Amino acid sequence: MMDGYGRPFTPEEEAQLTVLSVLDAVSGISYGTAHGDPELVERGQRTLARLRTAQRP
């Protein structure tokens, strides 16, 4: 998925990516709900679902 970076992410970078992805998803859900954009809401929800699945052992 992130092959273009030329190296694996450090654990700290992985954690930062997760946090930023959550913030982006929640922001999209909030904006999409407030502005009648169901596609943006759906994208945010899919991102959160993917992140929840990825966090399970």
C-alpha positions as CSV (number, residue, x, y, z in Angstrom):
1,M,0.0,0.0,0.0
2,M,2.8,2.5,0.9
3,D,5.5,1.0,-1.3
4,G,6.3,4.3,-2.9
5,Y,8.0,5.6,0.3
6,G,10.9,3.3,-0.2
7,R,10.9,1.9,3.4
8,P,8.5,0.6,5.9
9,F,6.8,3.1,8.3
10,T,8.1,3.2,11.8
11,P,5.5,2.3,14.5
12,E,5.2,6.0,15.3
13,E,4.5,6.8,11.7
14,E,1.9,4.0,11.5
15,A,0.2,5.4,14.7
16,Q,0.3,9.0,13.2
17,L,-1.3,7.7,10.0
18,T,-4.0,6.0,11.9
19,V,-4.8,9.1,13.9
20,L,-4.8,11.4,10.9
21,S,-7.1,8.9,9.0
22,V,-9.5,9.0,11.9
23,L,-9.5,12.8,12.0
24,D,-10.1,13.0,8.3
25,A,-12.9,10.5,8.4
26,V,-14.7,12.2,11.3
27,S,-14.2,15.6,9.6
28,G,-15.7,14.2,6.4
29,I,-18.7,12.7,8.2
30,S,-19.3,16.0,10.0
31,Y,-19.0,18.2,6.9
32,G,-21.0,15.8,4.8
33,T,-23.8,15.6,7.3
34,A,-24.0,19.4,7.7
35,H,-23.8,20.0,3.9
36,G,-26.0,17.2,2.6
37,D,-23.2,15.2,1.0
38,P,-24.0,11.6,1.6
39,E,-21.0,10.3,-0.5
40,L,-18.6,12.1,1.9
41,V,-20.4,10.7,4.9
42,E,-20.2,7.2,3.4
43,R,-16.5,7.6,2.7
44,G,-15.8,8.6,6.2
45,Q,-17.8,5.7,7.6
46,R,-16.0,3.3,5.3
47,T,-12.6,4.6,6.5
48,L,-13.6,4.2,10.1
49,A,-14.8,0.6,9.5
50,R,-11.6,-0.2,7.7
51,L,-9.5,1.2,10.5
52,R,-11.6,-0.7,13.2
53,T,-11.0,-4.0,11.2
54,A,-7.3,-3.3,10.9
55,Q,-6.9,-2.8,14.6
56,R,-8.2,-6.2,15.5
57,P,-5.7,-9.0,16.0
